Amino acid sequence: MKLYFSRNPNPRLAVAVARHLEAQVTFEFASPFAPGQAERFRPLNPNLSIPILAWPGGSLWEADAIACRLSRAARSDFWRTGEDEPDMICWLSWGKENFVRACDMVHFERGTKQRYGLGPIDEQKVGEGLNEFHKAAAILEAELADRQWLAGPSLSYADFRMATFLPFNDVAGLPLGDYPALISWYRQLEAIDAWRDPFEGLDAPHLPPVPRRRSSVM
């Protein structure tokens, strides 16, 4: 199997999963929206977005689906299949609609738009994102105050998914410092090699720099 990726948040997540699981995949940096690339990638994903997991005769896109397949192939409970599976799915669903979405709203304005010259920062949207972030972070803070991981007693994909945008907080500037339990949880993730630097040893060109640099609050 081959995993097509970039350094952007969701492809980074998929690479981190594959490296953590020591999945039997090869990695290829890809830019499906680059000139001349669309026809190559459209049969693999009609949306042309990455990550894409491909194999002879088939392909799969979306980071969550890829994480599920790789975890099953590795016979790992990283993607829960037992009693903790409903809890994991709860966090995946809630996270993508709340915490992860809020992080994305802020990162898009302060990071993505600035990297790719998509216009000035919309401070109103940043404010909306920060408001949603505080609501979601307060819930996570309460949950993580008395547990080490989100779903059961060990690391799961729920933890990786919830943290999708946190490696990019140097540009997003989310106020994580207001939430000590959340920071403690995230520092556990940073201690995992596959999460801290999923691109080690891979041909993975860096993202364009953000002209307006912001220091991390982590």
ABEGO torsion letter per residue (X at the ends): XBBBBBABAAAAAAAAAAAAAGBBBBBBBBBAABBGAAAAAAAABAAGBOBBBBBBGBBBBEAAAAAAAAAAAAGBAABBABAAAAAAAAAAAAAAABAAAAAAAAAAAAAAAAAAGAEBBBAAAAAAAAAAAAAAAAAAAAAAAABABABEABBBAAAAAAAAAAAAAAAAGBBAAABAAAAAAAAAAAABAAAABAABGBBBBBBBBBABBBBBAX
